[in-house]
């Protein structure tokens, strides 16, 4: 962008907020269907279990197409790609709302995800590529919040919509939002031209797309209540092999679809690994917390969903001071502290019971939300600290792909950890009940959060110095 306005005001901030709004729509649509599955299944005359495909098709398409988004933006222009993606996402949302059969709904979900796979990566690229180092922290703070709060709000929002309206409104609400996003985008989005890309790396696209899509589908299979192990093996092993082949190809080819050679940069490598672990842990929390309150505390779904909103309050509250913490203390100590706080909150949540005072439970959930928010904001910014301007589109793609995979695997890992909770609890002499299973599961997820802490400690003490302003 040609403007030199500070990120706190003017066009840069306006575009960042627009992209953040689009990101919120994408993330909300990825999970809002979950609580509405019985109503949709009844309306379309299919088994409830089949509705999982509506979610899976969306997530797999995102994983497959995100790596292609930056090449398209460089080829046809970021503005054209961004506005076209909003149109596709909005029209596909209308198609979802008007679907009269299960096949139509799945097909429209694939188109919807195709729009989302371009809309958010290209939008982030427009905001971050021309930004000065001192502006990155403020801009990424705006861009990262939808990925934190949408998974927390989605179950309650989906339940309220299907209870008091119709399941069609799960998708129809995107129509006015998409129209506003397009009109605002057409008015304020005027990014600078991106460097011309080379020829499309077709081999890299096929290998990465098939590998990422298969791995995402495998994660979804592992998150199901009944795991079809033959199908997991049939899909998972070839997908992992394709992903490994894609990594080898992308490292060796001259003009790769995504430049993995960026991992030679120590800050980028540590932050990318930290992002993977952090987003895996934070996406598991909104999955486990409502189930804990419903199955152990015997709360109603609405009661459980309402209390889980305290995580959202913690996210928003922490956003107000996250930038100041990084500006004052630096990325390494604040990232280590915030990710460790997330891990501690998960362990404490597993120790709660029906006798736990509400104020203590609220403190734990608020702390969890704060750890999620501060950690995600820091990783989203410091990952670009030492990336050359010419490689920003590749760094942006790798960052978003890692977040997407972390989100998918977080839910799968939470489901697996919950299944392991009972036998592991008995192994250590604990009572064989639901509370033990959740305590063990949350502790296992806390260990993943600590892996993110370990990556934060690998950062150089001066990492991200230029981003602190």
C-alpha positions in Angstrom: 0.0 0.0 0.0 1.2 3.5 -0.7 0.0 5.0 2.5 2.4 5.7 5.3 -0.2 6.1 8.0 0.6 4.6 11.4 -1.2 1.3 12.2 -3.2 2.9 14.9 -5.2 5.0 12.4 -6.1 5.5 8.7 -6.1 3.1 5.8 -3.7 0.4 7.2 -5.8 -0.1 10.2 -9.1 0.0 8.2 -7.8 -2.7 5.8 -6.5 -4.8 8.7 -9.9 -4.7 10.4 -11.6 -5.6 7.2 -9.4 -8.6 6.8 -9.9 -9.5 10.4 -13.7 -9.5 9.8 -13.3 -11.8 6.8 -11.1 -14.1 9.0 -13.8 -14.2 11.6 -16.4 -15.3 9.0 -14.1 -18.0 7.8 -13.3 -19.4 11.2 -16.9 -19.2 12.4 -18.1 -21.1 9.3 -15.5 -23.8 9.9 -17.1 -24.9 13.2 -20.5 -23.4 13.6 -22.2 -26.4 12.0 -21.2 -28.8 14.8 -23.9 -28.1 17.3 -26.5 -27.9 14.5 -25.8 -31.3 13.0 -29.0 -33.0 14.3 -31.2 -30.3 12.8 -29.4 -30.3 9.5 -29.4 -34.1 9.3 -33.2 -34.2 10.0 -33.9 -31.5 7.4 -31.9 -33.2 4.7 -32.9 -36.8 5.6 -29.4 -38.1 6.3 -27.8 -39.7 9.3 -26.4 -37.3 11.9 -22.9 -38.7 11.4 -23.0 -37.7 7.7 -23.0 -34.0 8.6 -19.3 -34.4 9.7 -18.6 -34.3 5.9 -20.0 -30.8 5.8 -17.2 -29.7 8.2 -14.5 -31.9 6.8 -15.0 -30.8 3.2 -14.6 -27.2 4.4 -11.4 -27.8 6.4 -9.8 -30.1 3.7 -10.5 -27.6 0.9 -8.9 -24.8 3.0 -5.8 -26.9 3.7 -5.5 -27.8 0.0 -5.9 -24.3 -1.5 -4.2 -21.9 1.0 -0.7 -22.7 -0.4 -2.0 -21.6 -3.9 -3.5 -18.3 -2.7 -0.3 -16.2 -2.7 0.6 -17.3 -6.2 -2.8 -16.3 -7.5 -2.5 -12.9 -5.7 0.8 -12.2 -7.3 -0.4 -13.3 -10.7 -3.8 -11.5 -11.0 -3.2 -8.8 -8.4 -4.0 -8.8 -4.6 -7.0 -6.5 -4.9 -8.7 -8.5 -7.6 -8.0 -11.8 -5.9 -9.3 -10.5 -2.5 -12.5 -9.1 -3.9 -13.2 -12.1 -6.1 -12.7 -14.3 -3.0 -15.2 -12.3 -1.0 -17.8 -12.7 -3.9 -17.2 -16.5 -4.1 -17.4 -16.9 -0.4 -20.7 -14.9 -0.2 -22.3 -16.6 -3.2 -21.3 -20.0 -1.9 -22.8 -19.1 1.5 -26.1 -18.3 -0.3 -25.8 -21.7 -2.0 -25.4 -23.4 1.4 -28.4 -21.7 2.8 -30.5 -22.6 -0.3 -29.3 -26.3 -0.5 -32.2 -28.8 -0.6 -30.0 -31.9 -0.5 -27.0 -33.2 1.3 -24.9 -33.3 -1.9 -25.7 -29.7 -2.7 -24.7 -28.6 0.8 -21.3 -30.4 0.6 -20.6 -29.0 -2.9 -21.4 -25.4 -1.7 -19.2 -25.9 1.3 -16.3 -26.8 -0.9 -16.9 -23.6 -3.0 -17.3 -21.6 0.2 -13.9 -22.9 1.5 -12.3 -22.1 -1.9 -13.3 -18.5 -1.4 -12.1 -18.5 2.2 -8.7 -20.0 1.2 -8.0 -17.0 -1.0 -9.9 -14.3 1.0 -7.9 -14.5 4.3 -4.3 -15.3 3.0 -4.5 -12.6 0.3 -6.0 -10.1 2.8 -3.2 -10.8 5.3 -0.6 -10.5 2.6 -2.0 -7.0 1.6 -1.7 -5.8 5.1 1.7 -7.4 6.1 3.8 -7.3 2.9 4.2 -3.5 2.8 4.3 -2.9 6.6 7.3 -1.4 8.3 8.8 -3.6 11.0 7.6 -1.3 13.7 4.0 -1.6 12.5 3.9 -5.4 12.4 3.0 -6.1 16.0 0.0 -3.7 16.0 -1.2 -5.1 12.7 -0.9 -8.8 13.5 -2.7 -8.1 16.8 -5.7 -7.0 14.8 -5.4 -9.9 12.4 -5.0 -12.8 14.9 -8.0 -12.3 17.2 -10.7 -13.8 15.0 -8.8 -17.2 15.0 -9.0 -17.1 18.8 -12.6 -16.1 19.5 -14.5 -17.7 16.6 -14.0 -21.3 17.8 -15.2 -20.2 21.3 -18.3 -18.4 20.0 -19.2 -21.0 17.3 -20.9 -23.7 19.4 -23.1 -21.2 21.3 -23.9 -19.2 18.2 -24.8 -22.4 16.3 -27.0 -23.6 19.1 -28.8 -20.3 19.4 -29.4 -20.0 15.7 -30.8 -23.5 15.2 -32.9 -23.2 18.4 -34.6 -19.9 17.7 -34.3 -19.7 13.9 -33.5 -22.2 11.1 -30.2 -23.9 10.2 -30.2 -22.0 6.9 -29.3 -18.9 8.9 -26.0 -20.5 9.8 -24.9 -19.5 6.2 -27.4 -16.8 5.4 -25.9 -14.5 8.0 -22.8 -14.3 5.7 -24.8 -12.6 2.9 -25.0 -9.1 4.5 -21.6 -9.4 6.0 -20.1 -10.4 2.6 -21.9 -7.6 0.8 -20.5 -5.1 3.3 -17.0 -6.6 3.1 -17.1 -6.3 -0.7 -18.3 -2.7 -0.7 -15.8 -1.6 1.9 -13.0 -3.5 0.2 -13.7 -2.0 -3.2 -13.5 1.4 -1.6 -10.4 1.1 0.7 -8.3 -1.7 -0.7 -5.6 -0.4 -3.1 -2.4 -2.4 -2.3 0.9 -2.0 -4.0 1.7 -4.5 -6.8 3.3 -7.8 -5.7 6.5 -9.1 -7.4 5.6 -11.1 -10.4 5.6 -14.9 -9.7 7.2 -17.5 -11.8 5.4 -20.4 -13.5 3.1 -22.3 -11.2 4.8 -25.1 -9.4 2.3 -27.8 -10.5 4.2 -30.7 -8.9 4.5 -28.8 -5.6 0.8 -27.9 -5.7 -0.3 -31.5 -6.3 2.0 -33.0 -3.7 1.3 -30.3 -1.1 -2.4 -30.2 -1.8 -2.9 -33.9 -1.6 -0.7 -34.3 1.4 -2.3 -31.4 3.4 -5.8 -32.4 2.4 -5.2 -36.0 3.4 -3.6 -35.1 6.7 -6.5 -32.8 7.6 -9.0 -35.5 6.7 -7.0 -38.0 8.8 -7.1 -35.6 11.8 -10.9 -35.3 11.3 -11.2 -39.1 11.3 -9.3 -39.4 14.5 -11.6 -36.8 16.2 -14.7 -38.9 15.5 -16.4 -40.8 18.3 -15.7 -44.1 16.6 -12.4 -44.3 14.8 -12.4 -46.2 11.5 -8.8 -47.4 11.9 -8.6 -49.1 8.4 -9.7 -45.8 6.8 -7.3 -43.8 9.0 -4.4 -46.0 7.9 -5.5 -46.0 4.2 -5.7 -42.2 4.1 -3.1 -41.2 6.7 0.0 -43.1 5.6 -0.1 -42.1 1.9 -0.9 -38.5 2.9 2.1 -38.4 5.2 4.2 -39.8 2.4 2.9 -37.2 0.0 3.6 -34.4 2.5 7.1 -35.7 3.0 7.6 -35.8 -0.8 6.2 -32.2 -1.1 8.7 -31.0 1.5 11.6 -32.5 -0.4 10.3 -31.1 -3.7 9.7 -27.6 -2.3 13.2 -27.5 -0.8 14.9 -28.5 -4.0 12.9 -26.8 -6.8 14.0 -23.5 -8.1 10.7 -21.6 -8.0 8.6 -23.5 -5.4 4.9 -23.0 -4.7 6.0 -22.2 -1.1 9.6 -21.4 -0.2 10.5 -23.8 2.6 14.1 -22.5 2.5 12.8 -19.7 4.8 13.3 -22.2 7.7 17.0 -21.4 7.4 16.1 -18.2 9.4 16.3 -19.2 13.0 13.6 -16.8 14.3 11.2 -17.9 11.6 11.9 -21.6 12.2 11.4 -21.4 16.0 8.3 -19.2 15.6 6.8 -21.6 13.0 7.2 -24.6 15.3 5.9 -22.6 18.3 2.9 -21.5 16.2 2.1 -25.2 15.4 2.2 -26.3 19.1 0.4 -23.2 20.3 -2.5 -23.4 17.9 -2.8 -27.1 18.5 -3.2 -26.5 22.2 -5.5 -23.5 22.0 -7.8 -25.2 19.5 -8.2 -28.2 21.9 -9.5 -26.0 24.7 -12.9 -25.0 23.3 -13.4 -28.6 22.4 -12.7 -30.1 25.8 -14.1 -27.4 28.1 -17.8 -27.6 27.1 -17.6 -31.4 27.2 -16.1 -31.2 30.7 -18.9 -29.0 31.9 -21.6 -31.1 30.3 -20.4 -34.6 31.2 -18.7 -34.0 34.6 -20.5 -30.9 35.9 -23.8 -32.0 34.4 -24.5 -28.5 33.0 -26.8 -27.8 30.1 -25.2 -27.1 26.7 -26.3 -23.4 26.9 -24.9 -23.1 30.5 -21.6 -24.8 29.5 -21.3 -22.6 26.3 -22.0 -19.5 28.3 -19.3 -20.2 30.8 -16.8 -21.1 28.1 -17.3 -17.5 26.8 -15.0 -16.5 29.6 -12.2 -17.7 27.5 -13.4 -15.2 24.9 -13.4 -12.4 27.5 -9.8 -13.4 28.4 -8.9 -13.2 24.8 -10.3 -9.7 24.3 -9.1 -8.4 27.7 -5.5 -9.5 27.0 -5.5 -7.9 23.6 -5.6 -4.5 25.3 -2.2 -5.0 26.9 -0.4 -7.6 24.8 1.4 -5.1 22.5 2.6 -3.2 25.5 4.0 -6.3 27.1 6.0 -7.2 24.0 7.1 -3.5 23.5 8.4 -3.4 27.1 9.8 -6.9 27.8 10.5 -8.4 24.3 9.1 -11.4 22.6 11.1 -14.2 24.2 10.1 -13.7 27.8 6.5 -12.8 27.1 5.9 -15.7 24.7 7.4 -18.1 27.2 5.3 -16.7 30.1 2.0 -16.6 28.1 2.4 -20.2 26.7 3.3 -21.5 30.1 0.3 -19.7 31.6 -1.9 -21.5 29.0 -0.4 -24.8 30.0 -1.0 -24.1 33.7 -4.6 -23.0 33.2 -5.3 -26.3 31.3 -3.9 -28.4 34.2 -5.9 -26.4 36.7 -9.1 -26.7 34.6 -8.6 -30.5 34.8 -8.6 -30.3 38.6 -11.9 -28.5 38.9 -15.1 -30.1 40.0 -18.7 -29.2 40.8 -17.5 -27.9 44.2 -15.0 -25.5 42.6 -16.1 -21.9 43.4 -17.3 -20.1 40.3 -14.9 -17.2 40.8 -11.9 -19.6 40.7 -13.3 -21.4 37.6 -13.7 -17.9 36.0 -10.2 -17.0 36.8 -8.8 -20.2 35.2 -10.8 -19.6 32.0 -9.9 -15.9 31.9 -6.2 -16.9 32.3 -6.5 -19.5 29.6 -8.0 -16.9 27.2 -5.2 -14.4 28.1 -2.5 -17.0 27.5 -4.0 -17.9 24.1 -4.3 -14.3 23.0 -0.9 -13.0 24.1 0.9 -16.1 22.7 -0.9 -16.1 19.4 -0.3 -12.3 18.9 3.4 -12.7 19.7 4.0 -15.7 17.4 2.0 -14.1 14.6 4.3 -11.0 14.7 7.8 -12.4 15.5 7.6 -15.0 12.8 8.0 -12.2 10.2 10.8 -10.4 12.2 13.7 -11.5 10.0 11.9 -12.4 6.8 13.1 -10.4 3.7 10.4 -8.2 2.1 10.6 -10.3 -1.1 9.7 -13.5 0.8 6.7 -12.1 2.8 4.1 -13.9 0.6 5.8 -17.3 1.2 6.2 -16.6 5.0 2.5 -15.6 5.2 1.4 -18.8 3.4 3.5 -21.0 5.7 2.3 -19.2 8.8 -1.4 -19.6 7.9 -1.0 -23.2 6.7 0.6 -24.0 10.1 -2.2 -22.4 12.0 -4.8 -24.3 9.9 -3.1 -27.6 10.5 -2.6 -26.8 14.2 -6.3 -26.1 14.5 -7.3 -29.3 12.8 -4.9 -31.5 14.8 -5.8 -29.8 18.1 -9.4 -31.1 18.0 -8.1 -34.6 16.9 -5.5 -34.6 19.6 -8.0 -33.5 22.2 -10.3 -36.4 21.2 -7.5 -38.9 21.4 -6.3 -37.5 24.7 -9.8 -37.9 26.1 -9.9 -41.5 25.1 -6.5 -42.1 26.7 -7.6 -40.4 29.9 -9.4 -43.3 31.4 -6.7 -46.0 30.9 -3.9 -43.6 31.8 -5.8 -42.5 34.9 -6.2 -46.2 36.0 -2.5 -46.8 35.3 -1.6 -44.2 37.9 -4.2 -45.3 40.4 -6.8 -42.7 39.9 -10.5 -43.3 40.0 -12.0 -44.6 36.7 -14.5 -41.9 36.1 -15.2 -39.1 33.6 -13.4 -36.5 35.8 -10.2 -38.4 35.7 -10.4 -38.8 31.9 -10.8 -35.0 31.5 -8.0 -34.3 34.0 -5.6 -36.5 32.1 -6.7 -35.2 28.7 -6.2 -31.5 29.7 -2.8 -32.4 31.2 -1.7 -34.0 27.9 -2.8 -30.9 26.0 -0.9 -28.7 28.5 2.2 -30.7 27.6 1.7 -29.6 24.0 1.4 -26.0 25.2 4.8 -26.4 27.0 6.3 -27.5 23.7 5.4 -24.1 22.4 7.1 -22.6 25.5 10.2 -24.5 24.6 10.2 -23.0 21.1 9.8 -19.5 22.6 12.9 -20.1 24.8 14.8 -21.0 21.6 14.3 -17.5 20.3 17.3 -15.1 20.6 16.8 -12.6 23.5 16.8 -9.8 20.9 14.4 -11.5 18.5 11.8 -9.1 17.1 13.6 -6.0 18.4 12.7 -4.0 15.3 9.0 -4.9 15.8 8.8 -3.3 19.3 8.7 0.2 17.9 
